[in-house]
Amino acid sequence: MRLRQWSRDLAMGVGFAFSGRGGWVRAVLTGVGVGLGVALLLLTTALPNALEARHDREQSRTDFSVLSFGENAIPKSDATLLIADVGTTYHDRDVRGRALEPEGPRAPLPPGVDKFPAVGEMVVSPALKRLLESADGKLLRERLPDRIVGTIDEPGLIGSRELAFYRGTEGLAAQLDTGPVDRLERFGDPNPTSDPWDPVLTLLLLVVFVVLLMPVGVFVAAAVRFGGEGRDRRLAALRLVGSDSHMTRRVAAGEALAGSVLGLLLGTGFFLAGREIAGSAELFGVSVFPSYLNPSPVLAVLVAVTVPAAAVLVTLFALRGVVIEPLGVVRTSKPSRRRLWWRLLLPLAGLAMLAPMIGQGNESGQFNQYLVVGGVMLLLVGVTALLPWIVETVVGRIGGGSVSWQLAVRRLQLSSGTAARTVNGIAVAVAGAIALQMLFSGVESDFTKNNSYDLTRAQMQVPVPEGLPLASAAAEFRKTEGVRNVYAYSEGYASDRPVDPEIGASVTVGDCAVLRELAKLPSCRDGDVFALTGVEWDVDGIRLAKKGGTLYFDPSFEGESPGLEAAWTLPAVKRAEALPGLTGEKRAGFLATPKAMPDKAMETFSGQLYLGTDKTVPDVYEQVRNTAAAVHPFADPMTLRGTERVGRYDSIRTGLFAGAACVLALIGASLLVSQLEQLRERRKLLSALVAFGTRRRTLSLSVLWQTAIPIVLGLALAAVVGLTLGAVLLKMTSTSVTVDWASVLAMTGIGGGVVLLVTLLSLPPLLRLMRPEGLRTE
């Protein structure tokens, strides 16, 4: 009997949610607000699958073999394939490229490729095909002149916007032992391994997920309370016709349930539409296929159950202090003051959960995931608990001012909770962003390597492939537009014995102009040799620098195949003090001019080119890469950079930016929906004020003040909580606490800017509502 009564009351609530034009508008607004949150939650539940799918695709197309070196090298057969890495970079975007030469009819095809391209042909990814056919890809087309005969299908790509190609070639067998060429029997990683995660990176990942998801939960909780005042009036009418307080709460739960279920349906639609859009979008260099974004069934069911349950609980919690009587709602009188003590318990409990991990750093094992997630969540939830009390306390003490100011303050005094709920999400997002910014800035140095390159002299490096004469390669680059200087030298290693050497030293060969970039030379002419001094860790070079002594290049070792064992009889050796070279570090060993070296010894050397470029020349780096591609298919220029970051750190940072962009979009859309719902609730009041002669400018300013006051208070609270959380997280990683105030101001400014933009977008509907006709009653 009781179950039947409950079902009837819930069904009545569902009916009220969709009754009349006002009911439908209210339900749609609630559904859209909840749906935006549900869509982002579904996207989040799909991220693990997307990351796993990208990883699996990358593993399936791996094209190297651990058995292709030494005695266990894969022998040639009709089922083997020769493959070479011929990738490049275009406008800071990586272009994955491979040259293919099948050695028999059963050679393995790369994933996503139907047949091997012939010599002079290539198959490309759809994104690369569009680029090559556009005006923006003109320089890249010069680098990749092969005829396009097909496209790489989805199984061969990790993302929809990935730039990749396979080209047909020949003659790779001759470079199997000297170039980036490998022989394969199949594609796929032959020895898949997973490196353990650094504890601090794990902490970063956990905090990123909590910080990105908390605003979503706050907005969903706020969305299910849309139309709260109208709902209370309907419940009072129910009491008038005989329902008791328990029945009215069940009816209210039914209304919330209807709105949340509609939100689930709309959210699923938003997610499916967004998934298709994601297939053609790229965010911070990352793209996916729609098929990647499949939510885990368990997590999707959890969202489907949690959202309606949370909607009902939030509604019942909101009614706990409301007395609904047959003749009205007691909340229309002055409400009781909010209590502070229990609101402070939430952030204090969060700090207590994080405190045991302070000072742990990355040397004491992994951080406790449950304590990290729980502590950060409680601190951020503390923002939502403290903000209503702060808004109520502050606006209760405000008085005087212009008419618009007084209208805004009075409205906030009557319904400070509604204003706080509107701002809660943005405050939580800003607090989390400030904490994350502090954490990322604090630990960035641990995951960033400062290179010592002298970028004032050289900005690009080109390793010269074996078999390509260094002088001819240097001449081609000197003719390239935008190249100011070319520093060319060869590097080798000389030992004291032809077999089983004990000591050795590096040897750098170049003309006098290049050698002067590496050391202070007393004098220099072709045929000179210099022993470098001033390098504390090098002692072997000085020991070997004896006139008439013999050194050996490419020595052999017992049990291994014989080396070239090229002998070099030293001429008179001069001393020269080493200088920081083009790499920023001092070289050790010997410097030699070309005439001082035997031809046989030079066969063991590898060439390096360092290029000084004129950045005022448009696309100078692309011009250099085009020259490299023309000189040799394996010549791969590298851009020298002052710093390098750990790949996983960069991945987390990229994920944070992508997630933050989605959350900001949700914040803006949800705030706009919330603002429109509040304006709709007050349309009669606005119409009455206009009918009595209130200027529209005054009402518009009052709406702006109603938004500005809570957001200022919310952002101030967010800054305090964010700084506190950031300081605790830095202490947990054993990093000194520093505050980048420019970043803090930027985070709060972005939050305020989103609210300002939403307020401006809500002005046109506000002006339409401010008409005396809004008082008409049917």
Secondary structure, 3 states (H helix, E strand, C coil): CHHHHHHHHHHHHHHHHCCHHHHHHHHHHHHHHHHHHHHHHHHHHHHHHHHHHHHHHHHHCCCCCCCCCHHHCCCCCCCCEEEEECCEEECCEEEEEEEEEECCCCCCCCCCCCCCCCECEEEECHHHHHHHHCHHHHHHHHHCCCEEEEECCHHHCCCCCCCEEEEECCCHHHHCCCCCEEEECCCCCCCCCCCCCCHHHHHHHHHHHHHHHHHHHHHHHHHCCCCHHHHHHHHHHHHHCCCCHHHHHHHHHHHHHHHHHHHHHHHHHHHHHHHHHHCCCCECCECCCHHHCCCCHHHHHHHHHHHHHHHHHHHHHHCCCCCEECCEEHHHCCCCCCCCHHHHHHHHHHHHHHHHHCCCCCCCCCCCHHHHHHHHHHHHHHHHHHHHHHHHHHHCCCCCCCHHHHHHHHHHHHCHHHHHHHHHHHHHHHHHHHHHHHHHHHHHHHHEEECCCCCCCCCEEEEECCCCCHHHHHHHHHCCCCEEEEEEEEEEEEECCCECCCCEEEEEECCHHHHCCCEECCCCCCCCEEEEECCCCCCHHHHHCCCCCEEEECCECCCCCCCCCEEEECCCEEEEEECECCCCCECCCEEECHHHCCHHHHCCCEEEEEEEECCCCCCHHHHHHHHHHHHCCCCCCEECCCEEECHHHHHHHHHHHHHHHHHHHHHHHHHHHHHHHHHHHCHHHHHHHHHCCCCHHHHHHHHHHHHHHHHHHHHHHHHHHHHHHHHHHHHHCCCCCCCCHHHHHHHHHHHHHHHHHHHHHHHHHHHHHCCHHHHCCC
